[in-house]
Amino acid sequence: MQMIRTDLRNIAIIAHVDHGKTTLVDGLLRQSHTFRENQHVEERVMDSNDLERERGITILAKNTAITLNDPGTGKPIKINIVDTPGHADFGGEVERVMNMVDGVLLLVDAAEGPMPQTRFVLKKALEMGHKAVVVINKVDRKDAEPSRVLNETFDLFIELGASEEQADFPVVYAQATAGRAGLTPELGPDLQPMFDVILQHIPAPNVDAEAPLQLLVTMLGYDDYRGVTAIGRVFAGKIKAGQRLARMTTDGRNLPESAKYLYTFQGLNKIEIEEASAGDIVSLAGLDGIAIGETLADPNNALALPTIKVEEPTVRMTFGVNTSPFSGREGKWGTSRKIRERLFEELRTNVALRVEETDSAENFLVSGRGELHLGILIETMRREGYEFQVSRPEVIFHKAEDGALLEPYEEVHIETSNDTVGAVVEMLGTRRGLMQEMHDAGQGMTRMVYIAPTRGLLGFRYQFLTSTRGAGVMHTIFHGYDEMAGPMSTRTTGSLVAWEAGETTAYALKNAEERGTLFLGPGVSVYEGMVVGENSRGADMPINVCKKKHLTNIRSARGDMEIRLTPPRQMSLDEAVEYLADDELLEVTPESFRIRKRILDTDERGKQTKKAKELLEEA
């Protein structure tokens, strides 16, 4: 029998990147008295992952819960909250958690307004039939325009096909950093207006607690004591700790299972419970081999729920065994078997990722939503002790029904200073970008929207930041597949390549500086074929960075000490991936990453280049 659980609400907080989701969750937790008065809690408490804290972005969706008192009855109401990523590359996290909730808080920056990822997350919420509460955040910004942003948000709802009920959304204004909210831009002293709106407008779960059990596994976690945990919502029936279950896999198998431990969420903690009912979001431990998208059901009436579907990847890279001369020096795990195990293990939690085996047992094709999506996997594996090599990212092409080749396109939103607009327009023009709109954003800034092939955006971000002197802001979101845009030049510079193994010297590097920008300083071990810098000209250039000055007297011996070198360009992992050319690989270890040529031998590489040139001329 269907019933309304008035004691429960399930909500997701969704928004574009950096619009304040995680900061708002901090405020909700604090002001609901989830923490003790004297408890020290870090800012961005939900970003518990080291990479999330370092990069300042949310990568993984996470669960928490607060308890509020019903203003009418005084009875406690539990509110399960899911904090979601805002970056387009982690849209898979957003898509799957929409199954767990009955409504959303949509955060929109009071100055920026709806951005690319706002459109994506709102579209997913509306498709699921969820009702939204719009939170216009950061109203304290000097350039805030709440009324304009509200109108733009309403237009977005209509554009995305919202129903009359969905378009009639309540609005809350907020300053998440200060923990203040109000029903008008004149904020109150705390977040109480937001709490009231959540209780009034987010629907309570409508469930059947007497029906056979159905629980959809939406997320996987890890407990230090009890291993892998499965997190999901109980859609029907009840579940008890230790009861017999039927595990319905995504490939149609029915496996016997039992939930040894059962938890619910409260604040940042998991609380062990004996029973949960339909509508609850729970965590289960003791389920070996469980995967996202599987259903846990009543063994006597095992019915699977619809599995989780996410949009397909658009970019791929080759992950393979490290074949450089420095292989095995720095990594703990480097064999093809270990790399394979780790990549396929990632598929259990990363639903937007794809891994394929290749003709070579040492290489694997890994596909994801974007460079950042794959870059996070590379960095995670590196920190876990893995040593491997990756290729330059490439887009995934599709074939139309008529056989025509289609490629992915991105919608690119850019904000840059007025004096750098020309450079950005020129760069995107060479990358086959088509301008859709351009307008003055005030305060000496210009906003532009482009549709550009994903292929043209690979390796673009660093060049964009350089051209805009670090002040430009760029966001992208998948637009769709369309006809090939034609050939394009993405990298105009060549590489400086070491032609012999050894240790770099100040003397040799000083001579090399005339050729371009160096990536390393003196006293660094290099091998033949390793990329040591960027050639300002378009072609690659072999260079000796290990040459020593011949000593003829004492004065000459001291000469090395007087050499002044320009500090080398220190690249992050993301920049190194962006830099790669088609004939280059990135060697990744727990201690370092090195750019290298696929063919290390200088003579052999020259022969292959000459042969490729001849074939091109013949064609």
C-alpha positions as CSV (number, residue, x, y, z in Angstrom):
1,M,0.0,0.0,0.0
2,Q,1.3,3.4,-1.0
3,M,2.0,5.9,1.8
4,I,3.7,9.3,2.1
5,R,6.7,9.4,4.5
6,T,6.3,12.7,6.1
7,D,9.3,12.0,8.3
8,L,11.7,12.0,5.3
9,R,13.1,14.1,2.4
10,N,15.7,13.1,-0.2
11,I,17.4,15.9,-2.1
12,A,20.4,16.4,-4.3
13,I,22.3,19.7,-4.5
14,I,23.1,20.4,-8.2
15,A,24.9,23.3,-9.9
16,H,27.6,24.5,-12.3
17,V,31.1,24.1,-11.0
18,D,32.1,26.6,-8.3
19,H,28.6,28.0,-7.7
20,G,28.8,27.0,-4.0
21,K,27.2,23.5,-3.5
22,T,29.7,22.1,-1.1
23,T,29.9,25.4,0.9
24,L,26.1,25.4,1.2
25,V,26.2,21.8,2.5
26,D,28.7,23.0,5.2
27,G,26.2,25.6,6.3
28,L,23.3,23.2,6.3
29,L,25.2,20.8,8.5
30,R,26.4,23.5,10.9
31,Q,23.1,25.2,11.4
32,S,21.1,22.0,11.8
33,H,23.3,21.3,14.8
34,T,24.7,18.2,13.2
35,F,28.1,19.0,14.8
36,R,28.9,19.5,18.5
37,E,29.3,23.1,19.6
38,N,33.0,22.5,20.3
39,Q,33.7,20.2,17.3
40,H,36.3,21.4,14.8
41,V,35.2,20.9,11.2
42,E,37.2,21.8,8.1
43,E,35.7,24.0,5.4
44,R,34.3,22.0,2.4
45,V,33.8,19.1,4.7
46,M,32.1,17.0,2.0
47,D,35.2,17.2,-0.2
48,S,37.0,14.4,1.7
49,N,39.1,13.2,-1.2
50,D,42.7,14.6,-1.3
51,L,42.3,15.4,-5.0
52,E,39.1,17.3,-4.3
53,R,40.7,19.4,-1.7
54,E,43.8,20.1,-3.8
55,R,41.8,21.1,-6.9
56,G,38.9,22.8,-5.2
57,I,36.3,20.8,-7.0
58,T,33.9,18.0,-6.2
59,I,34.7,14.8,-8.1
60,L,32.5,12.1,-6.3
61,A,28.9,12.4,-5.2
62,K,28.5,12.0,-1.4
63,N,25.8,11.4,1.1
64,T,25.0,13.1,4.3
65,A,21.9,13.8,6.4
66,I,20.5,16.4,8.7
67,T,17.4,16.4,11.1
68,L,15.0,19.3,11.3
69,N,11.8,19.7,13.4
70,D,8.6,20.2,11.5
71,P,7.4,23.7,12.3
72,G,3.8,22.5,12.4
73,T,4.0,19.3,14.5
74,G,7.4,19.6,16.1
75,K,8.2,16.1,15.0
76,P,11.8,15.4,13.6
77,I,12.2,15.1,9.8
78,K,15.3,13.5,8.4
79,I,16.7,15.1,5.2
80,N,19.1,13.0,3.2
81,I,21.4,15.3,1.1
82,V,23.5,14.2,-1.9
83,D,26.3,16.6,-2.8
84,T,27.1,16.3,-6.5
85,P,30.0,17.4,-8.8
86,G,29.7,20.5,-10.9
87,H,32.2,19.8,-13.6
88,A,31.0,18.4,-16.8
89,D,33.6,15.6,-16.9
90,F,31.9,14.1,-13.8
91,G,28.4,14.3,-15.1
92,G,28.1,10.5,-14.7
93,E,28.1,11.1,-10.9
94,V,25.1,13.5,-11.2
95,E,23.1,11.2,-13.6
96,R,23.2,8.2,-11.3
97,V,22.3,9.9,-8.0
98,M,19.1,11.4,-9.5
99,N,17.6,8.0,-8.9
100,M,18.0,8.4,-5.2
101,V,16.2,11.7,-4.6
102,D,12.7,13.2,-4.9
103,G,13.8,16.9,-5.5
104,V,16.8,19.1,-6.0
105,L,18.3,22.4,-4.8
106,L,19.5,24.1,-8.0
107,L,22.2,26.6,-7.1
108,V,22.9,29.5,-9.5
109,D,25.5,32.2,-9.1
110,A,23.9,35.6,-8.7
111,A,26.4,37.2,-11.1
112,E,27.2,34.5,-13.6
113,G,23.7,33.1,-13.9
114,P,22.9,29.7,-15.5
115,M,26.1,28.2,-17.0
116,P,26.7,25.1,-19.2
117,Q,26.6,22.5,-16.4
118,T,23.5,24.2,-14.9
119,R,21.7,23.3,-18.1
120,F,23.0,19.7,-18.0
121,V,22.1,19.0,-14.3
122,L,18.7,20.7,-14.5
123,K,17.9,18.7,-17.7
124,K,18.6,15.4,-15.9
125,A,16.5,16.5,-12.9
126,L,13.5,17.6,-15.0
127,E,13.7,14.3,-17.1
128,M,13.3,12.4,-13.8
129,G,10.3,14.5,-12.9
130,H,11.9,16.1,-9.9
131,K,10.8,19.4,-8.5
132,A,13.5,22.0,-8.0
133,V,14.1,24.8,-5.4
134,V,16.2,27.5,-7.1
135,V,18.9,29.0,-4.8
136,I,20.4,32.2,-6.1
137,N,23.7,32.1,-4.3
138,K,26.5,34.7,-3.8
139,V,24.1,37.7,-3.7
140,D,26.9,39.5,-1.8
141,R,29.0,39.8,-5.0
142,K,29.6,43.3,-6.2
143,D,28.4,42.4,-9.7
144,A,25.4,40.4,-8.5
145,E,22.2,40.8,-10.5
146,P,19.6,38.5,-8.8
147,S,16.6,39.6,-10.8
148,R,18.4,39.1,-14.2
149,V,19.7,35.7,-13.0
150,L,16.2,34.7,-11.9
151,N,14.7,35.6,-15.3
152,E,17.5,33.6,-17.1
153,T,16.9,30.6,-14.9
154,F,13.1,30.7,-15.6
155,D,13.9,30.9,-19.3
156,L,16.2,27.8,-18.9
157,F,13.4,25.8,-17.3
158,I,11.0,26.6,-20.1
159,E,13.7,25.9,-22.8
160,L,14.3,22.5,-21.2
161,G,10.6,21.5,-21.3
162,A,9.7,21.9,-17.6
163,S,6.1,21.2,-16.7
164,E,3.9,23.9,-15.3
165,E,4.5,22.5,-11.8
166,Q,8.3,22.4,-12.3
167,A,8.4,25.9,-13.7
168,D,6.5,27.2,-10.7
169,F,9.6,26.9,-8.6
170,P,10.3,28.5,-5.2
171,V,13.3,30.8,-4.9
172,V,15.7,31.3,-2.1
173,Y,18.5,33.9,-2.1
174,A,21.7,33.0,-0.2
175,Q,25.2,33.8,0.8
176,A,26.5,30.3,1.5
177,T,29.9,31.3,2.8
178,A,28.2,33.4,5.6
179,G,25.4,30.8,6.2
180,R,22.6,33.3,5.4
181,A,19.4,33.0,3.3
182,G,16.2,34.9,2.6
183,L,13.1,34.8,0.4
184,T,14.3,38.2,-1.1
185,P,17.9,39.5,-1.7
186,E,17.6,41.1,1.7
187,L,19.0,38.1,3.6
188,G,18.2,36.9,7.1
189,P,20.8,36.1,9.8
190,D,20.8,32.3,9.1
191,L,19.6,29.6,6.7
192,Q,16.2,29.1,8.4
193,P,14.3,30.4,5.3
194,M,16.0,27.6,3.2
195,F,15.1,24.9,5.8
196,D,11.5,26.1,5.7
197,V,11.3,26.0,1.8
198,I,12.9,22.5,1.7
199,L,10.3,21.1,4.1
200,Q,7.4,22.9,2.3
201,H,8.3,22.3,-1.4
202,I,10.5,19.1,-1.6
203,P,8.1,16.2,-1.9
204,A,8.1,13.5,0.7
205,P,8.7,10.0,-0.6
206,N,5.6,8.2,-1.8
207,V,6.4,4.5,-1.1
208,D,5.1,1.0,-0.5
209,A,6.8,-0.4,2.6
210,E,4.8,-3.7,2.4
211,A,5.8,-4.6,-1.1
212,P,8.7,-7.0,-1.9
213,L,12.1,-5.4,-1.3
214,Q,13.8,-3.4,-4.2
215,L,17.0,-1.5,-3.6
216,L,19.1,0.0,-6.4
217,V,22.8,0.2,-5.8
218,T,23.8,3.7,-6.9
219,M,27.2,4.3,-5.3
220,L,30.0,2.3,-3.8
221,G,32.0,3.4,-0.8
222,Y,34.7,1.8,1.4
223,D,34.8,1.1,5.1
224,D,38.2,0.6,6.8
225,Y,36.8,-2.2,8.8
226,R,34.2,-3.8,6.6
227,G,35.4,-3.3,3.1
228,V,33.3,-2.2,0.1
229,T,29.9,-0.7,0.9
230,A,26.9,-0.5,-1.4
231,I,24.9,2.7,-1.2
232,G,21.4,3.1,-2.6
233,R,17.8,3.9,-2.0
234,V,15.2,1.4,-0.8
235,F,12.5,1.8,-3.5
236,A,10.1,-0.7,-2.0
237,G,9.7,-3.0,1.0
238,K,12.0,-3.2,4.0
239,I,15.5,-4.5,4.5
240,K,17.0,-5.9,7.7
241,A,20.6,-6.5,8.6
242,G,21.6,-10.1,7.9
243,Q,18.5,-11.0,5.8
244,R,18.7,-13.1,2.6
245,L,18.7,-11.2,-0.6
246,A,18.6,-11.8,-4.3
247,R,21.3,-9.8,-6.2
248,M,20.1,-8.9,-9.7
249,T,23.2,-8.2,-11.8
250,T,23.3,-5.8,-14.8
251,D,23.7,-8.9,-17.2
252,G,20.6,-10.6,-15.9
253,R,21.9,-13.1,-13.3
254,N,20.2,-13.8,-10.0
255,L,22.8,-14.4,-7.2
256,P,22.1,-15.3,-3.6
257,E,23.3,-12.6,-1.2
258,S,23.0,-11.3,2.4
259,A,23.3,-7.9,3.9
260,K,25.6,-8.5,6.9
261,Y,25.7,-4.9,8.0
262,L,23.2,-2.1,7.5
263,Y,23.9,1.7,8.0
264,T,22.1,5.0,7.6
265,F,23.7,8.4,7.3
266,Q,23.7,11.2,9.9
267,G,25.9,14.1,9.4
268,L,29.4,12.9,8.4
269,N,28.8,9.5,10.1
270,K,27.3,6.2,9.2
271,I,25.1,4.8,12.0
272,E,24.5,1.0,12.2
273,I,20.8,0.1,12.2
274,E,18.8,-3.1,12.2
275,E,16.1,-2.2,9.6
276,A,15.3,0.4,6.9
277,S,12.1,1.0,5.0
278,A,11.2,2.2,1.6
279,G,12.4,5.8,1.0
280,D,15.5,5.5,3.1
281,I,19.0,5.9,1.7
282,V,21.2,3.2,3.2
283,S,24.7,1.7,3.1
284,L,25.3,-2.1,3.2
285,A,28.6,-3.9,3.9
286,G,29.6,-7.5,3.4
287,L,28.5,-7.7,-0.3
288,D,31.5,-9.1,-2.3
289,G,31.7,-8.1,-5.9
290,I,28.7,-5.8,-5.8
291,A,28.5,-3.2,-8.7
292,I,26.7,0.0,-9.4
293,G,23.3,-0.5,-11.2
294,E,22.5,-3.8,-9.6
295,T,19.3,-4.4,-7.7
296,L,19.0,-6.1,-4.3
297,A,15.6,-7.8,-4.0
298,D,13.4,-10.2,-2.1
299,P,14.5,-13.7,-3.0
300,N,10.9,-14.9,-3.2
301,N,9.9,-12.1,-5.6
302,A,13.1,-10.9,-7.3
303,L,12.3,-8.0,-9.7
304,A,15.1,-5.9,-11.0
305,L,14.8,-2.1,-11.2
306,P,15.9,-0.2,-14.4
307,T,19.6,0.0,-14.5
308,I,21.5,3.3,-14.4
309,K,22.2,4.8,-17.8
310,V,24.7,7.5,-18.4
311,E,25.9,9.4,-21.6
312,E,28.6,7.7,-23.5
313,P,32.3,8.8,-23.4
314,T,33.7,11.2,-26.0
315,V,37.5,11.0,-25.4
316,R,39.9,8.1,-25.0
317,M,43.5,7.4,-24.2
318,T,45.7,4.3,-24.3
319,F,47.0,3.1,-20.9
320,G,50.0,0.8,-21.1
321,V,53.0,-0.8,-19.5
322,N,55.9,1.7,-19.0
323,T,58.5,0.9,-21.7
324,S,61.0,3.7,-20.9
325,P,64.6,3.0,-19.8
326,F,63.6,4.1,-16.3
327,S,60.8,1.5,-16.1
328,G,60.6,-0.2,-12.6
329,R,62.6,2.4,-10.7
330,E,59.8,4.3,-9.0
331,G,56.6,2.4,-9.2
332,K,55.2,-0.4,-7.0
333,W,52.8,-1.9,-9.6
334,G,53.8,-1.8,-13.3
335,T,52.9,-5.1,-14.9
336,S,50.1,-5.4,-17.5
337,R,48.2,-7.8,-15.1
338,K,48.2,-5.2,-12.3
339,I,47.3,-2.3,-14.6
340,R,44.5,-4.4,-16.1
341,E,43.1,-5.3,-12.7
342,R,43.1,-1.7,-11.5
343,L,41.4,-0.4,-14.6
344,F,38.6,-2.9,-14.6
345,E,38.2,-2.4,-10.8
346,E,37.6,1.3,-11.6
347,L,34.6,0.3,-13.7
348,R,32.7,-0.8,-10.6
349,T,32.5,2.7,-9.3
350,N,33.1,5.0,-12.3
351,V,30.0,4.4,-14.4
352,A,30.9,6.9,-17.1
353,L,34.3,5.1,-17.8
354,R,34.9,2.4,-20.4
355,V,37.9,0.1,-20.6
356,E,38.7,-2.1,-23.7
357,E,41.5,-4.6,-24.3
358,T,43.6,-4.1,-27.4
359,D,45.5,-6.4,-29.7
360,S,48.5,-5.8,-27.4
361,A,48.3,-7.4,-24.0
362,E,50.2,-4.4,-22.6
363,N,47.8,-1.7,-23.7
364,F,44.2,-0.8,-22.8
365,L,41.9,1.8,-24.3
366,V,40.3,3.9,-21.6
367,S,37.4,6.2,-22.6
368,G,35.8,9.0,-20.5
369,R,33.9,12.2,-20.5
370,G,36.9,14.5,-21.0
371,E,40.6,15.2,-20.3
372,L,39.9,16.0,-16.6
373,H,37.9,12.8,-16.1
374,L,40.8,10.7,-17.4
375,G,43.4,12.9,-15.7
376,I,41.8,12.2,-12.3
377,L,42.1,8.5,-12.9
378,I,45.8,8.9,-13.9
379,E,46.5,10.9,-10.8
380,T,44.7,8.5,-8.6
381,M,46.5,5.5,-9.9
382,R,49.9,7.3,-9.6
383,R,49.2,8.0,-6.0
384,E,48.3,4.4,-5.4
385,G,51.8,3.3,-6.6
386,Y,51.1,2.4,-10.2
387,E,53.6,3.0,-13.0
388,F,52.4,3.2,-16.6
389,Q,52.4,5.3,-19.7
390,V,49.5,7.1,-21.5
391,S,49.0,8.4,-25.0
392,R,47.6,11.7,-26.2
393,P,43.8,12.0,-25.7
394,E,41.8,11.5,-28.9
395,V,38.1,11.9,-29.6
396,I,35.8,9.0,-30.2
397,F,34.2,9.1,-33.7
398,H,30.8,7.7,-34.6
399,K,29.4,6.7,-38.0
400,A,26.1,8.0,-39.3
401,E,23.5,5.8,-41.0
402,D,24.8,7.0,-44.4
403,G,28.4,6.1,-43.5
404,A,29.5,9.6,-42.8
405,L,32.0,10.1,-40.0
406,L,30.7,12.2,-37.1
407,E,32.7,13.8,-34.3
408,P,31.7,15.2,-30.9
409,Y,31.2,18.9,-30.4
410,E,31.3,21.0,-27.2
411,E,29.5,24.1,-26.2
412,V,32.2,26.4,-24.9
413,H,31.5,29.4,-22.6
414,I,34.3,31.9,-22.2
415,E,34.7,35.0,-20.1
416,T,37.9,37.0,-20.7
417,S,39.1,40.6,-20.5
418,N,38.3,42.9,-23.4
419,D,42.0,43.3,-24.4
420,T,42.4,39.5,-24.9
421,V,39.2,38.8,-26.8
422,G,41.0,39.0,-30.2
423,A,43.6,36.4,-29.2
424,V,40.9,34.0,-28.0
425,V,38.7,34.5,-31.2
426,E,41.8,33.8,-33.4
427,M,42.7,30.6,-31.4
428,L,39.2,29.2,-31.6
429,G,38.9,30.1,-35.2
430,T,41.9,28.0,-36.1
431,R,40.3,25.1,-34.1
432,R,37.1,25.3,-36.1
433,G,35.1,26.9,-33.4
434,L,31.9,28.7,-34.5
435,M,30.8,31.8,-32.4
436,Q,27.2,31.7,-31.3
437,E,27.0,34.8,-29.2
438,M,29.2,37.6,-27.8
439,H,28.3,40.3,-25.3
440,D,29.8,42.8,-22.8
441,A,29.8,41.3,-19.3
442,G,30.8,44.6,-17.6
443,Q,33.9,45.5,-15.6
444,G,36.1,45.2,-18.7
445,M,35.1,41.6,-19.4
446,T,33.5,39.9,-22.5
447,R,31.5,36.7,-22.6
448,M,31.4,34.4,-25.6
449,V,29.7,31.2,-26.5
450,Y,31.2,28.8,-29.2
451,I,30.3,25.5,-30.6
452,A,33.6,23.8,-31.3
453,P,34.7,20.2,-32.1
454,T,36.1,18.4,-29.1
455,R,39.1,17.5,-31.2
456,G,40.0,21.2,-31.4
457,L,39.7,21.7,-27.7
458,L,42.2,18.9,-26.7
459,G,45.3,20.7,-25.4
460,F,43.6,24.1,-25.7
461,R,43.2,25.0,-22.0
462,Y,46.8,25.8,-21.3
463,Q,47.1,28.0,-24.4
464,F,43.9,29.7,-23.4
465,L,45.2,30.5,-19.9
466,T,48.5,31.7,-21.4
467,S,46.8,34.0,-23.9
468,T,44.4,35.5,-21.3
469,R,47.3,35.9,-18.8
470,G,45.5,33.5,-16.4
471,A,42.4,35.7,-16.1
472,G,40.2,33.9,-18.6
473,V,37.5,31.5,-17.5
474,M,36.4,28.6,-19.8
475,H,33.6,26.0,-19.3
476,T,32.5,23.3,-21.7
477,I,29.7,20.9,-22.0
478,F,28.9,18.1,-24.5
479,H,26.8,19.5,-27.4
480,G,26.4,16.4,-29.6
481,Y,27.8,14.6,-32.6
482,D,27.9,16.3,-36.0
483,E,29.8,16.1,-39.3
484,M,33.6,16.3,-39.2
485,A,34.9,19.9,-39.1
486,G,37.9,19.1,-41.3
487,P,41.6,19.3,-40.6
488,M,43.0,21.6,-38.0
489,S,46.3,22.6,-36.4
490,T,46.2,22.2,-32.6
491,R,49.9,22.5,-31.6
492,T,52.2,25.0,-33.4
493,T,55.4,24.1,-31.5
494,G,57.8,21.2,-31.6
495,S,59.6,19.4,-28.8
496,L,63.2,19.5,-27.7
497,V,64.3,15.9,-27.4
498,A,67.3,14.5,-25.6
499,W,69.6,12.6,-28.0
500,E,71.6,10.7,-25.4
501,A,71.2,9.4,-21.9
502,G,72.9,11.0,-18.9
503,E,72.5,13.8,-16.4
504,T,71.6,17.3,-17.5
505,T,74.3,20.0,-17.0
506,A,73.9,23.8,-16.6
507,Y,76.4,24.3,-19.5
508,A,74.3,22.2,-21.9
509,L,71.0,23.6,-20.7
510,K,72.3,27.2,-21.2
511,N,72.9,26.4,-24.9
512,A,69.5,24.7,-25.2
513,E,67.7,27.8,-23.8
514,E,68.2,29.5,-27.1
515,R,66.0,26.9,-28.8
516,G,62.9,27.3,-26.6
517,T,61.5,26.6,-23.2
518,L,63.0,23.9,-21.0
519,F,61.1,21.5,-18.8
520,L,63.9,20.6,-16.4
521,G,66.9,22.0,-14.6
522,P,70.5,20.7,-14.1
523,G,71.3,17.4,-12.4
524,V,68.3,15.5,-13.8
525,S,68.6,12.0,-15.3
526,V,67.4,11.8,-18.9
527,Y,67.3,9.1,-21.6
528,E,67.4,9.2,-25.3
529,G,64.0,10.2,-26.8
530,M,62.9,12.0,-23.6
531,V,61.2,15.4,-24.2
532,V,63.2,18.0,-22.3
533,G,61.6,21.2,-23.6
534,E,59.4,23.0,-26.1
535,N,60.9,24.2,-29.4
536,S,59.6,27.6,-30.3
537,R,59.5,26.4,-34.0
538,G,57.1,23.9,-35.3
539,A,59.5,20.9,-35.7
540,D,61.1,18.6,-33.2
541,M,64.8,19.1,-32.5
542,P,67.2,16.6,-31.0
543,I,69.4,18.3,-28.5
544,N,72.3,17.4,-26.1
545,V,71.4,18.4,-22.6
546,C,74.1,16.4,-20.9
547,K,77.2,18.0,-22.5
548,K,79.9,19.0,-20.2
549,K,82.3,21.9,-20.6
550,H,85.9,20.8,-21.2
551,L,88.1,21.9,-18.4
552,T,91.4,23.6,-19.2
553,N,92.2,25.5,-16.0
554,I,90.7,26.3,-12.6
555,R,89.0,29.4,-13.8
556,S,87.1,27.4,-16.4
557,A,86.1,24.9,-13.7
558,R,84.4,27.7,-11.8
559,G,82.7,29.0,-14.9
560,D,79.8,26.5,-14.5
561,M,79.0,28.1,-11.2
562,E,78.4,31.5,-12.9
563,I,75.8,30.1,-15.4
564,R,72.4,31.6,-14.8
565,L,69.5,29.6,-16.1
566,T,65.9,30.6,-16.7
567,P,63.7,28.6,-14.3
568,P,62.3,25.6,-16.2
569,R,58.6,25.3,-16.9
570,Q,57.1,23.1,-14.2
571,M,54.1,21.3,-15.7
572,S,51.2,19.8,-13.8
573,L,49.9,16.4,-14.8
574,D,46.9,18.0,-16.7
575,E,49.3,20.3,-18.6
576,A,51.6,17.4,-19.5
577,V,48.6,15.5,-20.9
578,E,47.5,18.5,-22.9
579,Y,51.1,19.0,-24.3
580,L,51.4,15.6,-25.8
581,A,51.7,15.2,-29.6
582,D,50.5,12.1,-31.5
583,D,54.0,10.6,-31.5
584,E,54.5,11.2,-27.8
585,L,53.7,9.3,-24.6
586,L,53.5,10.4,-21.0
587,E,55.5,8.2,-18.5
588,V,53.6,8.3,-15.2
589,T,55.1,7.1,-11.9
590,P,54.4,7.8,-8.2
591,E,57.3,10.2,-8.1
592,S,57.3,11.9,-11.4
593,F,55.9,12.1,-15.0
594,R,58.1,12.4,-18.1
595,I,57.1,13.2,-21.7
596,R,58.8,11.0,-24.2
597,K,58.7,10.0,-27.9
598,R,57.1,6.7,-28.9
599,I,60.3,5.9,-30.8
600,L,63.2,6.6,-28.5
601,D,66.1,6.0,-30.9
602,T,66.9,9.3,-32.7
603,D,68.0,7.7,-36.0
604,E,65.0,5.4,-36.1
605,R,62.7,8.2,-35.4
606,G,64.2,10.3,-38.2
607,K,63.7,7.4,-40.6
608,Q,60.1,6.9,-39.7
609,T,59.4,10.7,-40.0
610,K,61.0,10.7,-43.5
611,K,59.0,7.6,-44.6
612,A,55.7,9.2,-43.3
613,K,56.5,12.4,-45.2
614,E,57.2,10.5,-48.4
615,L,53.9,8.5,-48.1
616,L,52.0,11.8,-47.6
617,E,53.5,13.3,-50.7
618,E,52.6,10.3,-52.8
619,A,49.1,10.4,-51.5
